[in-house]
Amino acid sequence: MKISVFTIPIYAGSEQENELNVFLCSHRILSVDKRFVEAGMDSFWSICVTWADVKDQVPVQKGKVDYKQVLDEHQFTIYAALRELRKKLAEHEGVPAYALFTNDRCWFKSPDLNHVDLNYTLYRLHKRV
């Protein structure tokens, strides 16, 4: 994961806007944080972009992601548990599993992921089935 910061002046900032747009279109963007900096005629937008380096990119084969290769052991445990829960919910509702949410929705990037209490979360979701 890498970070790039862009500054776009509110007056005559079209060159910087184009630079940002080209960057956004050519990278795998993870998050964008923007702040307006009030400085009179020198006011500007400060934009922090978090993006994945090529080595961080999710390997894709024929449109499918191998999450076992992409995620660490703890993350994959959460992913597998969510898929299992999705299967049980789908059976309970009588619908295909993908109708509830797709595999890529089983996984989300969270800065607090290591603090997730998986057992408690799954217990609460299981109570709904």
C-alpha positions in Angstrom: 0.0 0.0 0.0 1.3 3.4 -0.9 0.1 7.0 -0.4 0.2 9.9 -2.8 -0.8 13.5 -1.9 -2.2 16.0 -4.4 -2.7 19.7 -4.0 -5.3 21.4 -6.3 -5.5 25.2 -6.1 -9.1 26.5 -6.3 -7.9 29.0 -8.9 -6.2 27.7 -12.1 -5.9 24.2 -10.9 -6.9 22.4 -14.1 -3.4 21.0 -14.7 -3.3 19.4 -11.2 -6.9 18.1 -11.6 -5.8 16.4 -14.9 -2.8 14.9 -13.1 -5.0 13.6 -10.3 -7.6 12.2 -12.8 -4.9 10.4 -14.8 -3.4 8.9 -11.5 -6.9 7.7 -10.3 -7.6 6.0 -13.6 -4.3 4.3 -13.8 -4.0 2.8 -10.2 -6.0 0.5 -8.0 -7.3 3.0 -5.5 -8.0 1.9 -1.9 -9.2 5.2 -0.4 -9.3 8.9 -0.9 -9.3 11.6 1.8 -9.8 15.2 0.8 -9.6 18.4 2.9 -10.2 22.0 1.9 -7.4 24.3 3.1 -8.7 27.9 3.5 -5.9 30.4 2.7 -7.7 33.3 0.9 -6.6 33.5 -2.7 -4.2 30.6 -2.1 -6.9 28.2 -0.9 -6.6 24.6 -2.2 -7.8 21.1 -1.9 -5.4 18.6 -0.4 -6.1 15.1 -1.5 -4.5 12.0 0.0 -4.8 8.8 -2.1 -4.0 5.4 -0.8 -3.3 2.9 -3.6 -2.1 -0.6 -4.1 1.3 -1.2 -5.6 1.5 -3.8 -8.4 2.7 -6.4 -6.0 -0.3 -5.7 -3.7 -2.8 -6.2 -6.5 -5.2 -9.0 -6.2 -4.2 -11.9 -8.6 -7.0 -12.6 -11.0 -7.5 -15.7 -13.1 -10.3 -15.9 -15.5 -12.3 -13.3 -13.5 -11.8 -15.1 -10.2 -9.8 -14.2 -7.2 -7.9 -16.7 -5.1 -8.5 -15.3 -1.7 -6.4 -18.0 0.0 -3.4 -16.4 -1.8 -4.5 -12.8 -1.2 -5.4 -12.9 2.5 -3.4 -13.8 5.5 -4.5 -16.7 7.7 -6.6 -14.6 10.1 -8.3 -12.7 7.2 -9.0 -15.9 5.3 -10.6 -17.5 8.4 -13.0 -14.5 8.5 -13.7 -14.8 4.8 -14.4 -18.5 5.0 -16.7 -18.1 8.0 -18.7 -15.4 6.1 -19.0 -17.6 3.1 -20.3 -20.5 5.3 -22.8 -18.1 7.0 -23.9 -16.9 3.6 -24.5 -20.5 2.5 -26.7 -21.2 5.6 -28.6 -17.9 5.2 -29.3 -18.7 1.5 -30.5 -22.2 2.3 -32.8 -20.7 5.0 -34.1 -18.1 2.6 -34.4 -20.5 -0.3 -32.2 -18.4 -2.6 -28.8 -18.9 -4.3 -25.9 -17.7 -2.1 -24.8 -15.1 -4.6 -28.3 -13.5 -4.3 -27.4 -12.4 -0.7 -23.9 -11.2 -1.6 -21.0 -12.2 -3.8 -17.6 -13.6 -2.8 -15.9 -10.3 -3.2 -18.5 -8.8 -0.7 -17.5 -11.5 1.8 -14.2 -9.7 2.1 -13.7 -6.1 2.9 -10.6 -4.1 3.8 -10.9 -2.7 7.3 -8.2 -0.9 9.2 -9.6 -2.5 12.4 -9.8 -6.0 10.9 -7.4 -7.5 13.5 -9.7 -6.2 16.2 -12.8 -8.0 14.9 -14.2 -10.5 17.3 -15.1 -13.2 14.8 -16.8 -15.6 17.2 -19.1 -12.9 18.6 -20.0 -11.5 15.1 -20.8 -14.9 13.7 -22.7 -15.9 16.9 -24.9 -12.8 16.5 -25.5 -13.5 12.8 -26.3 -17.1 13.4 -29.0 -16.1 15.9 -30.8 -14.7 12.9 -30.9 -18.0 11.0 
